[in-house]
Amino acid sequence: MADPVIGQQIPNTPQQREYTQPGGIGTPTFPQQTTDEMNGRYYPGCGHSITAYDVRQQGIGDPPVSSALACCPLCGFLQTIITPYSDFINSDTIFLA
């Protein structure tokens, strides 16, 4: 499996519906939320309005280094990668604001 790239979509589960990125990796996904649904705190590159990121742990590179992947919980859009994972867990800094 290839290493993830910022802007690509990583489904939460095999059953999750995959949205399209018409302009390729890093472009907004469809469908978007209505104006009434845009009440979240964060706006990842996919264009969704969310209150929290879905942070996943995955090994990246060769040899694999445990990393934190911050994804949109609605479509799986990869917003940022924090390596090593301990930097995300042990930090007082908010990486995703």
N, C-alpha and C positions, 0 to 999 in steps of 0.2 A: 504494500500500500504506500502510495506517495505521501510525502509530508503535506500537511494542509497549507493553504495559501490565504492570506488575509483577503477577504472579499468573496471567497467561495462559500457555498452553502453546504453545511454538514447536517444531514437529517438527524433529529433526536433519536429516532427509532427506525427500524426498517419499514414500519407501517406508516410513518409520517409521509404525507403528501409532499412531493417535491415541487416547489414553485419554479418558475422560469426566470432567468436573468437574460433578457433579450439582447443586451449589449455586451454580454460576457461576464466573466468574474469581476466582482467589484461594483456592479451596477445595481440599481434598485430592483426589488422583486415585485411581483404582481400576484394576487390582488393587494391593493393598499387599503388602509383603514379609512373610514369616513372622518370628516372633521370632528364629529362628536366623539369619536373614539380616540382622538389624539390628545390624551390627557396624561401620558406617561412622563417620567423624569428624563429618560434617555431616548436618543434618536440614532440608532446605529445606521450604517451606510445603506441598509436595505430600505430605509424609509419608514419602518414601523415605529410606533410610539410604545415604549415598554417601561415598566417600573423597576425591572431588575434583569441583569444578564444571566444567561445559563452558562455557568463556568464549568468546563469539563477538564479532566486531567488526561493527558495523552503523551506518550513518548514521541519525541521528534528528533530526527537526525540519525546519524550512524556513528557511534553507538547511540541508542535512544536516550534522550535527556527528558525527564519528566517536566512537562510544561502545562500551563493553564491556558485554555482556549476560551475566550469570552465570546459567546454566540447569542444571537437573537433567539429568544425562546419560542417565537412564532414560526420562523422559517429556517433557522439554523445558520444565518449569515454570520460568518466569522469576522468579528470586529477587531480583535487584537490577540496576540500571542505573547504570553509572559513566561520567560525561561530564566531560571528554573522555577518550578511550581512553588517552591518554598518562598521565593520573592513575593509571590502573590499572597500566600497564607500569612507570612510573618511581617508584612508591611503595614505601616500606619498611613501610607499614601494611598489615595483613591486613584487607581490606574484608569478607571473607566468613566470618570465624570466628564 
